[in-house]
Amino acid sequence: LGLLEKLCEGCSEEEELSEALSQASAMCTSLVERTSLAVRDATEDAAEAEDAYHIRLEAHSILARRFAEEAEGIEEQFRTNGRAALRIGQRLELAEAKRRQCESAVTLVRRWWMMENLAEQEDASGEGIRVAEEVRGVIPSSSCQMDPLFTRPENSLEAARALKALRTVVKSRGNSAAVSGSGAPLDPNSGRRFDLTSRLIQRTSAALEQRLLNSFSEIYGRGGTYDFASAESAGRAGRLDWVQLRELAESLSNFDQGRSLHRRYVQLVVTTRFPEFSRDKRNNARQRAPEPHDPDGGSDYESEEEEFDMDATRSELSNLFHRVSEVCTAEFQLIAHVFATSSSSSAASSGAGGWETLSSETIPLQVARALLQRVISDPKNGLQARINELLKSIDRRGDWDAGAKKLDTFVVIHEKAAGLFGLLKDAAEQMLHAGGAEGKGSGGGKAEKGGSGDGSASSAANARAVASLVQFLTSQEMNLASGHRRGYLNLELRLLHHECCAGLDRIGAKLTRPLPTLGFGGARSGTGTEGLAEYRAPIMPLDKEHLKQGGYLEMINGVLKQSVLRHPLIHATDSLARARLMFGAGPAGGGGGEGT
């Protein structure tokens, strides 16, 4: 309409208007024709594009089916060839294992021949080889007759493994390697040469083991701070070189599974870390201590009474238990780092890493158990012996005040022992994590082929060993507590009976002879600290004739007086308070018939 208005603006007559409309109609017709042509062209182009797309899509589908068929063929070939490759790999591993066994056998034969030649030379010359001196390094290397494998300290681990293999050959002589199938000896001198060689091997093994033990004692004896942050920190000044100790322990594990080292280590810990347990040192201290002396002659009984101080005893027991806890906790960490051998080293040393690898994981726990048994249960120089000696020193005084002090000592020992064993159990459980971290750090990269089965099996073995150690600590705690509880209970009943009788005696009451009863005064047995199974107080009646002579007034002011009747209750209350500390306040405290 706007276009029509513009066309009509310049038209004044109908002819002009008609002409303009004709032109407009022609223009619209031309425009429609062009539009229809464009639409037809576009439709044809779209149809052509669609046909081309269908053609390409079909070509792509054909190509995809071809690729899928080729992938299936490759997968089938991979499965077929993969099984063959796996079998080839297994055969290669078996061949490699056999090759290593052959190399080990060749090396073992060469070393046997070397030892056999040395033994024959020694026997022919008539001059014995100074094996101990050469192995210890007393004789210079240029003058040594033995192989440098056994004389140089840097070859200690390889030498220990070689001697272990040679000793295995000596032990297998029962298989009669020098006798043929018909029973006739192949060489009449073979038995003699074998004996000479075996004796030389035993001498060399003993000398090398002694050298390694002396080196271990020397490094441990130097002492130092325990720093397990890294292997580099162990070599710093003022720190214990636990890396060298671990290397020596690994070498010594080839000698009777390291039992000599375990005994030496326990002895070193007891002698250097616990001077309180040495009986000779305690006797020397008593001899140096000034004895109380009376100017008029004889012993001063009052000064002897003053020697026993409960506070000093409590302090001494606290220091003793704290010392045991501190040393054992530190030594547990050292044991976990020194005596824990990696799976790879165990397999290399044994040649067949199954059972021995798992058993080597529990060696630190075995060492810790041996240390605890020596520290706690040693009958001469242990914690139990020290406590018994302290209790016997109180018994030698022989008065009733000493008995009361002994009761307090029992309570202190029970409290300190409970805390000590709790700390030791926590330290034992921490050994599992320390040993696992050490094993991962030392040989974790080589254990990938073993899979998760070996790791889980070793972790399970470690967990069982830790549980066994904790159970051992629990049994030691129960053994210590049961003996002290029995001795405490007997002494508590004796003193309570004595206090009751002494209170009646102070007010002038007269007691008759005790009535004969079963188990009078306690029955002797082999259990308990004092050899008493159970104390039964004797029945001591009041003298009725003496009460009649005094009359009712004296009776009321005497045995029936309220303060006199309260006196046994006061002592019984104190006894129950001590009993709660010894046995606990509930059914879970003392347990059984000995509970309060």
C-alpha positions in Angstrom: 0.0 0.0 0.0 2.9 2.4 0.7 4.3 1.7 -2.8 0.8 2.3 -4.3 0.5 5.6 -2.4 3.9 6.7 -3.8 2.8 5.8 -7.4 -0.5 7.6 -7.0 1.1 10.8 -5.6 2.4 12.0 -9.0 -0.7 10.9 -11.0 -3.4 13.4 -11.7 -5.5 11.6 -14.2 -7.0 8.1 -14.5 -4.8 7.2 -17.5 -1.7 8.0 -15.6 -3.0 6.0 -12.6 -3.8 3.0 -14.8 -0.4 3.1 -16.4 1.2 3.2 -13.0 -0.8 0.2 -11.8 0.1 -1.7 -14.9 3.8 -1.1 -14.3 3.4 -2.2 -10.7 1.6 -5.4 -11.7 4.4 -6.2 -14.2 7.0 -5.6 -11.5 5.2 -8.0 -9.1 4.8 -10.6 -11.7 8.5 -10.4 -12.6 9.4 -10.6 -8.9 7.2 -13.7 -8.3 8.8 -15.4 -11.3 12.3 -14.8 -10.1 11.4 -16.0 -6.6 9.9 -19.2 -7.9 13.0 -19.8 -10.0 15.2 -19.3 -7.0 13.0 -21.7 -4.9 13.3 -24.4 -7.6 17.0 -23.9 -7.8 17.4 -24.2 -4.1 15.2 -27.3 -4.0 17.4 -28.9 -6.7 20.6 -28.0 -4.8 19.2 -29.4 -1.6 18.3 -32.7 -3.3 21.8 -32.9 -4.8 23.4 -32.3 -1.4 21.2 -34.9 0.2 22.1 -37.4 -2.4 25.8 -36.6 -1.9 25.4 -36.9 1.9 23.7 -40.3 1.5 26.6 -41.5 -0.7 29.2 -40.4 1.7 27.3 -41.9 4.7 27.2 -45.2 2.9 30.9 -45.0 2.1 31.7 -44.3 5.8 29.5 -47.2 7.0 31.3 -49.5 4.6 34.7 -48.2 5.8 33.6 -48.6 9.5 32.5 -52.2 8.9 35.8 -52.9 7.3 37.7 -51.4 10.2 35.6 -53.4 12.7 36.4 -56.6 10.9 40.1 -55.8 10.9 40.0 -54.9 14.7 38.3 -58.3 15.4 41.0 -60.0 13.4 43.7 -58.1 15.3 42.0 -59.0 18.7 41.9 -62.6 17.8 45.5 -62.6 16.8 46.4 -60.8 20.1 44.6 -63.4 22.1 46.3 -66.2 20.2 49.7 -64.7 20.2 49.3 -63.3 23.8 48.8 -66.8 25.2 51.9 -67.9 23.3 53.8 -64.9 24.6 52.7 -65.6 28.2 53.9 -69.1 27.9 57.2 -67.9 26.4 57.6 -65.4 29.2 57.0 -68.0 31.9 59.5 -70.3 30.2 62.0 -67.4 30.1 61.5 -66.7 33.8 62.0 -70.4 34.6 65.1 -70.4 32.5 66.4 -67.3 34.2 65.8 -68.8 37.6 67.6 -72.0 36.5 70.5 -69.8 35.1 70.8 -68.0 38.5 70.7 -71.3 40.2 73.5 -72.6 38.0 75.5 -69.5 38.6 75.0 -69.8 42.3 76.0 -73.5 42.1 79.1 -72.6 40.0 80.1 -69.9 42.5 79.5 -72.3 45.4 81.6 -75.0 43.8 84.4 -72.5 43.2 84.3 -71.3 46.8 84.3 -74.9 48.0 87.4 -75.7 45.9 89.0 -72.6 47.3 88.4 -73.6 50.9 89.4 -77.2 50.1 92.7 -76.0 48.6 93.4 -73.9 51.6 92.6 -76.8 53.9 94.9 -79.1 52.0 97.7 -76.5 52.0 97.3 -76.1 55.8 97.4 -79.8 56.3 100.4 -80.3 54.0 102.4 -77.5 55.5 101.6 -78.4 59.1 101.2 -74.7 60.0 97.7 -73.7 60.8 96.1 -70.7 59.1 95.5 -67.9 61.6 91.9 -67.6 60.6 90.7 -65.5 63.4 93.5 -63.0 63.1 93.1 -62.7 59.3 89.3 -62.2 59.5 89.6 -59.6 62.3 92.2 -57.7 60.2 95.1 -58.1 62.7 97.2 -59.5 59.8 97.8 -57.2 56.8 95.9 -58.1 53.6 99.1 -58.7 51.8 100.1 -61.4 54.2 96.7 -63.1 54.4 96.3 -66.6 53.0 92.6 -66.5 52.9 90.5 -65.0 50.1 89.7 -61.2 50.4 86.1 -62.1 50.5 86.5 -63.2 54.2 89.1 -60.6 55.3 87.7 -57.3 54.0 84.9 -55.8 56.1 83.1 -54.4 53.0 82.5 -58.0 51.8 80.8 -59.1 55.1 77.3 -59.7 53.7 78.5 -61.6 50.7 81.0 -63.6 52.9 78.2 -64.4 55.4 75.9 -65.7 52.6 78.8 -67.7 51.1 79.6 -69.3 54.4 75.9 -70.1 55.0 75.8 -71.9 51.7 79.0 -73.8 52.5 77.7 -74.9 55.9 74.6 -76.2 54.1 76.8 -78.3 52.0 78.6 -79.6 55.1 75.2 -80.5 56.7 74.1 -82.3 53.6 77.0 -84.8 53.8 74.5 -87.4 55.1 73.3 -87.8 51.6 76.6 -89.5 50.8 77.7 -87.4 47.9 81.1 -89.2 47.7 79.6 -92.7 47.4 78.6 -94.2 44.1 75.4 -96.2 43.4 77.3 -99.5 44.0 78.3 -98.3 47.5 82.1 -98.1 46.7 83.8 -94.8 47.5 84.8 -92.9 44.4 87.9 -91.4 46.2 89.4 -92.9 49.4 90.7 -89.4 50.4 87.4 -87.6 49.7 86.2 -88.1 53.2 89.4 -86.8 54.7 89.4 -83.7 52.4 85.7 -83.1 53.3 86.5 -83.1 57.0 89.4 -80.8 56.6 87.3 -78.4 54.5 84.4 -78.5 56.9 86.6 -77.7 59.9 88.1 -74.7 58.0 84.6 -73.5 57.1 83.5 -73.8 60.7 86.5 -71.8 61.9 86.0 -69.1 59.3 82.3 -68.9 60.2 83.1 -68.5 63.9 85.7 -65.9 63.2 83.5 -63.9 60.9 80.6 -64.0 63.2 82.7 -62.9 66.1 84.1 -60.0 64.1 80.6 -58.9 63.1 79.4 -59.2 66.8 82.3 -57.1 68.0 81.6 -54.5 65.4 77.9 -54.4 66.4 78.9 -54.0 70.1 81.4 -51.3 69.3 78.9 -49.2 67.3 76.1 -49.7 69.8 78.5 -49.0 72.7 79.4 -45.6 71.3 75.8 -44.6 71.8 74.2 -41.5 70.4 70.8 -40.0 69.7 68.3 -42.2 67.9 67.4 -40.4 64.7 65.4 -42.4 62.2 64.3 -39.5 59.9 66.6 -40.6 57.1 69.6 -42.9 56.4 71.8 -39.8 55.9 71.1 -38.5 59.4 72.4 -41.7 60.9 76.0 -40.8 60.0 76.0 -37.4 61.7 78.0 -36.7 64.8 76.3 -37.5 68.1 73.8 -39.9 66.5 73.7 -43.7 66.6 74.6 -45.2 63.2 71.7 -47.5 62.9 72.3 -48.0 59.2 75.6 -49.8 59.9 73.8 -51.8 62.7 71.2 -52.9 60.2 73.9 -54.0 57.7 75.7 -55.9 60.4 72.4 -57.5 61.6 71.6 -58.5 58.0 75.0 -60.2 57.8 74.6 -61.9 61.2 71.2 -63.2 60.2 73.0 -65.8 58.1 74.5 -67.3 61.3 71.9 -69.5 63.1 69.2 -66.9 62.1 71.0 -64.3 64.1 70.4 -65.8 67.6 73.9 -64.9 68.8 73.2 -61.3 67.7 69.9 -61.3 69.5 71.5 -62.5 72.8 74.3 -60.0 72.4 71.9 -57.1 71.7 69.8 -57.9 74.8 72.9 -58.1 76.9 74.1 -54.8 75.6 70.8 -53.1 76.4 70.7 -54.5 79.9 74.3 -53.6 80.8 74.4 -50.2 79.2 70.9 -48.9 79.6 69.9 -50.4 83.0 72.7 -50.0 85.5 70.0 -50.2 88.2 69.6 -53.9 87.5 73.3 -54.8 88.1 73.6 -56.6 91.4 77.3 -56.0 91.6 76.9 -52.3 91.2 74.1 -52.2 93.8 76.4 -54.1 96.3 79.3 -51.7 95.6 76.9 -48.8 96.2 75.9 -50.2 99.5 79.5 -50.8 100.5 80.4 -47.2 99.7 77.4 -45.8 101.6 78.2 -44.7 105.1 76.7 -47.0 107.8 74.9 -45.5 110.8 77.2 -45.7 113.8 76.5 -45.2 117.5 79.3 -43.5 119.6 78.6 -46.0 122.4 79.0 -48.9 120.0 76.5 -51.1 118.1 74.0 -50.0 115.5 71.8 -47.0 115.7 68.3 -48.3 115.4 66.7 -44.9 115.1 68.9 -43.9 112.1 68.2 -47.3 110.5 64.5 -46.5 110.8 65.0 -43.2 109.2 66.7 -44.8 106.2 63.4 -46.1 104.8 61.5 -43.1 103.4 58.2 -43.8 101.7 58.7 -40.7 99.5 62.1 -41.8 98.5 60.8 -45.3 97.8 58.0 -43.9 95.6 60.5 -41.8 93.8 62.9 -44.7 93.3 60.1 -46.9 91.9 58.9 -44.1 89.7 62.3 -43.6 88.3 62.8 -47.3 87.8 59.5 -47.8 85.9 60.0 -44.6 83.9 63.5 -45.8 83.0 62.2 -49.2 81.8 59.4 -47.5 79.8 61.7 -44.9 78.2 64.5 -47.4 77.3 62.1 -50.1 75.9 60.2 -47.6 73.8 63.4 -46.2 72.3 64.8 -49.7 71.8 61.6 -50.9 70.1 62.1 -48.2 67.4 65.7 -49.3 67.0 64.7 -52.9 66.8 62.1 -52.1 64.1 64.7 -50.3 62.0 67.8 -52.6 62.6 66.4 -56.1 62.7 63.7 -55.7 60.0 65.1 -57.1 56.8 63.4 -56.5 53.4 61.8 -59.2 51.4 64.4 -58.9 48.7 67.4 -59.4 51.0 65.7 -62.3 52.6 65.0 -64.0 49.3 68.6 -63.3 48.1 70.1 -64.8 51.3 67.9 -67.8 51.4 67.6 -68.6 47.7 64.0 -69.6 48.1 62.1 -66.7 49.5 58.8 -68.3 50.8 58.8 -69.4 54.4 62.0 -67.6 55.4 60.8 -64.3 54.0 57.7 -64.4 56.1 59.6 -65.6 59.2 62.1 -62.8 58.8 59.3 -60.2 59.1 58.6 -61.4 62.7 62.3 -61.2 63.8 62.0 -57.7 65.3 59.1 -58.9 67.4 61.1 -61.9 68.6 64.0 -59.6 69.6 61.6 -57.3 71.4 60.1 -60.2 73.3 63.5 -61.5 74.3 64.4 -58.0 75.6 61.2 -57.7 77.6 61.7 -61.1 79.1 65.2 -60.3 80.2 64.3 -56.9 81.5 61.2 -57.9 83.4 61.5 -61.6 84.3 65.3 -62.0 84.9 65.5 -63.8 88.3 68.7 -62.1 89.2 68.9 -58.7 87.4 65.4 -58.0 86.3 62.6 -55.6 87.2 60.8 -58.4 89.2 64.0 -59.2 91.1 64.6 -55.5 91.9 61.1 -55.2 93.2 61.4 -58.4 95.3 64.7 -57.0 96.7 63.0 -53.8 97.7 60.2 -55.7 99.4 62.6 -57.9 101.2 64.5 -54.9 102.5 61.3 -53.8 104.1 60.7 -57.2 105.6 64.1 -57.2 107.3 63.0 -54.5 109.6 60.5 -56.8 111.3 58.1 -54.3 112.9 54.5 -53.5 112.1 55.3 -50.0 110.8 57.4 -51.6 108.1 54.4 -53.8 107.2 52.3 -50.6 106.7 55.1 -49.2 104.5 55.2 -52.4 102.5 51.4 -52.1 101.8 51.9 -48.6 100.4 54.8 -50.0 98.4 52.6 -52.7 97.0 50.1 -50.0 95.9 52.8 -47.9 94.3 54.2 -50.9 92.4 50.8 -51.8 91.1 50.1 -48.3 89.9 53.5 -47.9 88.2 53.4 -51.4 86.7 49.9 -50.8 85.1 51.2 -47.6 83.5 54.4 -49.2 82.4 52.8 -52.2 80.6 50.3 -49.9 79.0 53.1 -47.8 77.5 54.9 -51.0 76.4 51.8 -52.3 74.6 51.4 -49.1 72.7 55.1 -49.1 71.8 54.8 -52.7 70.6 51.8 -51.9 68.4 53.7 -49.0 66.9 56.5 -51.4 65.9 54.1 -52.8 63.2 53.8 -49.4 61.5 57.5 -48.7 61.9 58.5 -52.1 60.4 56.0 -51.7 57.5 57.3 -48.2 56.6 60.9 -49.4 56.8 60.1 -52.4 54.6 58.5 -50.2 52.0 61.3 -47.7 52.0 64.1 -50.3 51.7 62.7 -52.8 49.2 59.3 -51.6 48.0 60.4 -51.0 44.4 61.6 -54.6 43.9 58.4 -56.2 45.3 56.1 -55.2 42.4 56.3 -58.7 40.8 55.3 -60.3 44.0 51.9 -58.8 43.8 49.7 -58.0 46.7 49.7 -61.6 48.0 53.2 -61.4 49.6 52.5 -58.0 51.1 49.2 -59.1 52.7 50.8 -62.3 53.9 53.7 -60.4 55.5 51.4 -57.9 57.1 49.3 -60.7 58.5 52.4 -62.3 59.9 53.5 -59.0 61.4 50.1 -58.5 63.0 50.1 -62.0 64.5 53.6 -61.3 65.9 52.5 -58.0 67.4 49.4 -59.7 68.9 51.7 -62.4 70.4 54.0 -59.8 71.9 51.1 -57.9 73.4 49.7 -61.1 74.8 53.1 -61.8 76.3 53.1 -58.4 78.0 49.7 -59.1 79.3 50.8 -62.4 80.8 53.8 -60.7 82.4 51.6 -58.0 83.8 49.2 -60.6 85.2 52.0 -62.7 86.7 53.5 -59.6 88.4 50.2 -58.4 89.6 48.9 -61.7 90.9 52.0 -62.4 93.0 51.9 -58.9 94.5 48.1 -59.0 95.0 48.4 -62.2 97.0 51.2 -60.9 99.1 49.3 -57.6 99.6 46.1 -59.4 100.7 47.9 -61.6 103.2 49.8 -58.6 104.7 46.7 -56.4 104.7 44.7 -59.0 106.7 47.5 -59.6 109.1 48.0 -55.9 109.8 44.2 -55.4 110.2 44.0 -58.2 112.7 47.0 -56.8 114.5 45.5 -53.3 114.7 42.3 -54.6 116.1 44.1 -56.7 118.8 46.4 -53.8 119.6 43.5 -51.4 120.0 41.9 -53.7 122.6 45.2 -54.2 124.4 45.7 -50.4 124.7 42.5 -50.0 126.6 43.4 -52.7 129.1 41.4 -55.6 127.6 42.8 -59.1 128.2 42.8 -61.6 125.3 42.9 -65.3 125.7 45.0 -67.8 123.7 43.7 -68.2 120.1 41.3 -71.0 119.4 42.6 -73.8 117.2 41.1 -73.4 113.7 41.8 -74.8 110.3 44.5 -72.9 108.5 45.6 -70.9 111.6 47.9 -68.1 110.6 47.9 -69.0 106.9 48.7 -72.1 104.9 52.1 -72.4 103.2 52.3 -73.0 99.6 54.5 -72.3 96.6 52.5 -69.4 95.3 52.5 -65.7 96.1 55.3 -63.4 97.0 55.6 -64.5 100.6 54.8 -68.2 100.1 51.3 -67.7 101.7 48.3 -69.1 99.9 45.6 -67.4 102.1 45.8 -65.8 105.5 43.1 -66.7 108.1 43.0 -64.6 111.2 43.1 -66.5 114.5 40.1 -66.1 116.8 41.3 -64.5 120.1 38.3 -64.2 122.5 38.2 -61.6 125.4 38.8 -62.9 128.9 35.3 -62.9 130.5 36.6 -63.2 134.1 38.7 -60.1 133.5 35.6 -58.2 132.2 33.5 -59.3 135.3 36.2 -58.0 137.7 36.2 -54.6 136.0 32.4 -54.2 136.2 29.9 -52.7 133.8 31.3 -49.1 134.0 34.8 -50.2 132.9 33.2 -52.3 130.2 31.2 -49.3 128.9 34.3 -47.1 129.0 36.5 -49.8 127.6 35.6 -52.4 125.0 32.1 -51.0 124.4 33.2 -47.4 124.0 32.3 -45.8 120.6 35.8 -44.6 119.8 37.1 -48.1 120.5 34.4 -49.7 118.2 35.1 -47.1 115.5 38.9 -47.8 115.6 38.6 -51.2 113.5 36.2 -49.5 111.1 38.7 -46.7 110.4 41.5 -49.2 109.7 39.1 -51.3 107.5 38.2 -48.2 105.5 41.9 -47.5 104.8 42.3 -51.1 103.9 39.4 -51.0 101.4 40.8 -47.8 99.9 44.1 -49.5 99.2 42.3 -52.6 98.0 40.4 -50.6 95.4 43.7 -49.4 94.0 45.1 -52.9 93.9 42.0 -54.8 92.7 39.7 -52.2 91.2 36.3 -50.9 92.5 34.0 -53.2 90.4 33.7 -56.7 88.9 36.2 -55.8 86.2 38.8 -54.5 88.6 40.1 -57.4 90.7 38.2 -60.2 89.1 37.2 -63.5 90.7 37.1 -64.0 94.4 39.9 -61.6 95.2 37.9 -58.5 94.2 36.9 -56.0 96.8 
